Amino acid sequence: SIEESYEVLKKANLKYALTDEDAVFLWTRGGYNVGRFFGRYPIHIDVEKEDVKSWIKFFEGNKSRYTIEDKPAKETWFGIFYCLHPNTHVKSTKMDGFSVLPLEDTVKFCRENIYTYNPALEMLASMPK
């Protein structure tokens, strides 16, 4: 299930941050969810470049499917899968037991993708701090 797929991340002893649409999804408390549909549900996570092999081992050990951003895809991805975004430094904060991109960086992502995320910006602005 989708919920279980997020919970798997809590078992990893590796640094990560839910990013892109997943950061927006978390910060809006599930109120704004785009870029996915029933047949295709990527979960986007920022990871340290040096940890990519460990993440691959973790996902394979959990029988989870994954892909790495900007790498040629070996197949077309359907269903639930993780999309790793390797970075030299992962910025994160804790929220509801998950590591997530900090709010200010999530807002920046929304502004950079304003045509898709303007409603999310409105939701974030009206949410209690």
C-alpha positions in Angstrom: 0.0 0.0 0.0 1.0 3.6 -0.3 1.0 4.2 3.4 3.2 1.1 4.0 5.6 2.3 1.3 6.2 5.6 3.2 6.6 3.7 6.5 9.4 1.6 5.0 11.5 4.8 5.0 11.3 4.9 8.8 13.2 1.6 8.9 16.2 2.9 6.9 19.2 4.0 9.0 20.2 6.3 6.2 19.8 10.1 5.8 17.0 11.1 3.4 14.4 13.8 2.9 11.1 13.4 1.2 11.3 16.0 -1.6 9.4 17.6 -4.6 5.7 16.5 -4.6 6.2 14.4 -1.5 7.5 17.3 0.5 4.4 19.3 -0.7 2.2 16.4 0.2 3.6 16.1 3.7 3.6 19.9 4.4 0.0 20.3 3.2 -0.9 17.3 5.5 -2.0 15.3 2.5 -4.1 18.1 1.1 -2.2 18.5 -2.2 -1.0 15.6 -4.2 0.0 15.8 -7.8 2.3 14.0 -10.3 0.8 10.6 -9.5 -2.2 8.5 -10.2 -3.5 5.1 -9.3 -1.2 3.2 -11.7 2.0 5.2 -11.1 3.1 6.5 -7.7 6.7 7.6 -7.4 8.0 8.5 -3.9 10.7 11.1 -4.2 13.6 11.2 -1.7 16.8 13.2 -1.6 19.7 11.0 -0.5 23.4 11.5 0.0 25.4 10.5 -3.1 27.7 8.4 -1.0 24.6 6.5 0.4 23.1 5.4 -3.0 24.5 1.9 -2.9 23.3 1.5 0.7 19.8 2.7 -0.4 19.8 0.2 -3.3 20.7 -2.6 -0.8 18.0 -1.4 1.6 15.3 -1.3 -1.1 16.3 -4.7 -2.6 16.3 -6.2 0.9 12.7 -4.8 1.4 11.7 -6.0 -2.1 11.0 -2.4 -3.1 11.3 -1.0 -6.5 13.4 2.1 -7.1 15.0 4.2 -9.8 17.7 6.9 -9.7 17.0 10.4 -11.0 18.7 11.2 -14.3 19.8 7.6 -14.9 18.4 5.8 -18.0 15.4 3.8 -17.0 15.6 0.0 -17.6 11.8 -0.2 -17.7 8.7 1.9 -17.5 7.7 2.3 -13.9 4.2 1.6 -12.7 2.8 1.1 -9.3 4.6 2.4 -6.2 8.3 2.9 -6.5 11.0 5.2 -5.0 12.9 7.8 -7.0 16.3 8.5 -5.5 17.6 12.1 -6.0 21.4 11.9 -5.1 22.8 15.1 -3.6 26.1 16.1 -2.0 24.1 17.4 1.0 20.6 16.5 2.1 18.6 19.2 3.9 15.9 17.8 6.1 13.7 18.3 9.1 11.5 15.9 11.0 7.7 15.9 10.5 5.3 13.1 11.7 8.3 10.7 12.0 9.6 11.3 8.5 12.5 13.3 7.2 11.3 15.9 4.8 12.7 18.9 2.9 12.4 22.0 5.1 9.3 24.1 4.6 11.2 27.1 3.1 12.8 24.8 0.5 9.5 23.2 -0.2 7.9 26.7 -0.8 10.8 27.5 -3.1 10.1 24.3 -5.1 6.4 25.3 -5.3 7.4 28.8 -6.6 9.7 27.4 -9.2 6.9 25.2 -10.4 4.1 27.8 -9.9 1.7 26.5 -12.5 1.4 23.2 -10.8 1.9 24.2 -7.2 0.1 27.6 -6.8 -2.8 25.9 -5.0 -0.3 24.3 -2.7 1.2 27.7 -1.9 -2.2 29.0 -1.1 -2.8 26.0 1.2 0.6 26.5 2.9 0.0 30.2 3.5 -3.4 29.5 5.2 -2.1 26.7 7.4 -1.5 27.3 11.1 2.2 27.7 11.9 
